[in-house]
Amino acid sequence: KLIEWLKRNIQGDKYIWLIAIILSIIGLLAVYSATSLLAFQQKGGNTEFFLLKHFLLIVFSFIAMWFAHKIDYKYYSKIALIGLYVSLPLLFLTYKFGVNINEASRWISIPIINMAFQPSDLAKLSLIIYLSSFLSKKQYDLENIKTLIMPFLWIGLICLFIALTNLSTALILGATSILLMFISRVKISHLSLLILFISISGGIALLTGQRGYTAISRVEDFINKKNLPYQLEQAYIAVSTGGLFGKGPGNSNQKNFLPQSSSDFIYAIIIEEYGFIVGVTILILYLILLYRGLKIFIKSDRPFGGLLSAGLSFALVIQAVTNMCVVVGLLPVTGVTLPLVSMGGTSQLFTGITIGIILSISRENERELSYV
């Protein structure tokens, strides 16, 4: 009976379900270790406080994933434009009046439940759904530059408003948009214009946004290798002392010194405690997730479903690879988390919804094949 219930209710690509579960378990263990001292100091010795909080977020994210995968993905195209119209004022309000952490206002505090909401998560998801829907409907008219004016404007606007407080997230979203356009067979000359739009948005954000000076200084430090930021120095120590098999669960030394050890730099703690092998395994899991998402894209008979699966998979994996590259010194310091692994708030829920939509596309593909 249990197997029958699972077959009825847990549908879609089983490998994606498995990857989400494995990464969430790794994240739960790493968050517990990284936050133990902080919880002891701030919560009166209750070292399980952040563990329980993160566990509940994981549960809610999987509930969101389940609901999202049960909904026919075609309905998401009908609300994408609404999401974009809602996102713009929310992003502006966050920029002007949001909760300021580390000199950046990226969150809006939700009263009563006392949780921080990041409007950029809604904007990213809405933009990718909108682009996938638009490109699928206009697939035979993409050689006309006039057709692409509206999506270009939306990409430029959303990237600009996100970049005012979070330049790295805007760049990841811009890269995802370009990839979506590319696999939709948009001409290279038109893509060059889109890159110009995104570059202009980034330039305006550098001049007027909250993190312009910080972003420039981080790039300079990365190029010159002279002034190594404190958090990056601690991350390097964690990675270099982890060895092949790590120091063991909970035995990290750098978690007591590394800022954002449970979010932006949790990958460093994982390598320190579990070693190089687990670090590479996590990278492989994300690459398999991308492969499964692109396989859904290839098998999909409906252009919208295929593009949406590819776009959401690109967004998740590009963010993950960016986070890991920062930790090991291949990219300048950014403020992006490791999806499914880092401790987060509403971002965890939106990750669950994102994967749920990919699973919904896979579920519909399987259903259509069963009718053939």
Salt bridges, closest charged atoms under 4 A:
ASP13 OD2 - ARG292 NE 2.86
ASP72 OD2 - LYS74 NZ 3.04
ASP121 OD1 - LYS124 NZ 3.74
GLU272 OE2 - LYS247 NZ 2.83
GLU364 OE2 - ARG363 NH2 3.33
GLU364 OE2 - ARG367 NH1 3.74
GLU368 OE2 - ARG302 NE 2.80
